């Protein structure tokens, strides 16, 4: 049986990588392990850094390349602009990645290769390449890969500890809370994440802040995915689905104290688009084009430990 491990990264697409990297430094105290890496094959610049156990990959198309918009990253940027792009997870080994690939294909999930186009392979070929899902199949694009020795993930070092973000950083982050995936077909997405990707259904119910019907699925070693279907028209998430059809709507952190966390965010000129006594969702105009959330609410059934 395949095992999905820790998150590899969440991609934040931008049009100004140095400015976005500086913002993550300023707001989250991110610990970088790759800075402004250029890929001529992908026509992109990207960094990798961690906020506790969560890895963020700010990414910018290489606008200086003549063919910057001919590949999957440039095409995505032309279509969606500055936004959350995708979620990536490690899979323990080649055998597991091969099993996951075959299971996704059997469930009619469209798989893509690194440079775009259909993932081609012989029927019994082992899979040692990164594999990507089409977002129409999995609500947002997902990437799965076996850890690579040339990617020096700082969280793999025995001396790494995420506790600094809980104890010392002004947000006092307990853990990544969840990723909100917005869709009009909750049942299909929930069944895919549980029965094909191997997640564990933790809780189902209405999210009063977002006005959604939501399923929370533990996915991989450290993460929870909230699959959220709008209950009403005219809400933030309903408008997002109307505009985008589906996608990664928000990334949430669980914090010790909401007043303290939101007070700190306001010193960084970050304002809310939604908030109540337990949760604060940012206005993307103040958080570099994406929605960040902080919450004190624990997800029922969540057994992950604090950082």
Residue, then its C-alpha position, 0 to 999 in steps of 0.5 A: x500500500x502506498x504511503x503519502x508523507x509530508x507536504x512537499x510544497x504549496x505553490x503561490x503563483x506571483x508576478x514578482x518573486x523577490x517581493x513575494x519572498x520578502x513578504x514571506x520573510x516579513x510576515x511568517x519568518x519563513x526559513x528558505x532552503x531554495x531561493x530564486x531557482x531558475x528552470x529553463x525547461x519550465x520557464x520559471x523562477x521559484x523558491x522553497x521555504x518552510x513555515x513550521x512543517x508547511x512548505x511554501x513555493x513562491x513561483x513566477x513565470x520567467x517573463x524574460x524567456x521568449x517562450x515563457x507562456x508556452x509551457x504549463x506554468x506560463x499558461x496557468x499564469x495567463x489564465x489565473x494570474x496571482x493565486x494559489x496554484x497547487x499542492x504537492x506531497x511526497x510518496x515514500x517510494x517508487x513502488x508506492x508512487x507506481x501504485x498511486x499512479x495506477x489507482x488514479x488512472x483507474x479512477x479516471x483521474x487525468x495525469x500530466x507530465x512535468x512539462x505538460x501533456x498526458x503522462x505516458x508510460x508502459x502498463x507495468x513501468x515503475x514510476x520514478x518521475x513526479x506525477x501531476x493531476x489535472x485540476x479538473x480531476x482533483x479540484x486543484x492540481x496535485x503533485x506526487x513525487x518520491x523524495x529526491x536527494x538533490x532537493x535539500x528539504x530542511x525538514x528532513x534534517x535531524x536538527x530541524x524543529x518547527x517549534x519556533x513558529x509556535x513558541x516564538x513567532x508572533x502568530x504562535x502557530x500550533x500547526x497547519x490547520x487545513x487547505x480549503x478546496x472549493x467545488x460544486x461536487x463535494x461527494x465526488x471529491x470526498x470519495x476521490x480523496x478518501x478512496x483513491x488518494x487514501x485519506x481519512x474522513x475526519x468530520x463533515x458538517x456546515x462551515x458557518x464562516x464560509x457558508x459551505x457544506x464541508x468534509x475534512x479529510x486527513x491527507x498525508x502525514x501532516x495535512x487536512x483537506x477541507x472539501x467545501x461546497x457553497x450552500x448559498x450564492x453570493x458568498x466569497x466562496x460561491x463567487x470564487x467557484x463561479x469564477x474559477x469552477x474549483x480550486x485551492x481557495x485558502x490555506x489555514x493555520x491553527x493558532x493559540x490566540x486569535x486576538x493576538x494573531x490578528x493583531x499581529x497581522x494588522x501590524x502587517x497591513x493584513x485585513x480580513x475578508x471574513x472573520x468571527x470569534x474563532x477564525x480570520x480569513x484575509x483579504x487577498x488584496x493584503x496577502x499577495x493575491x491569495x487567502x490565508x486564514x488563522x483559526x483557533x478551531x480544532x477539527x473534530x477527529x484531528x489527532x495531529x500534534x502541535x509543532 
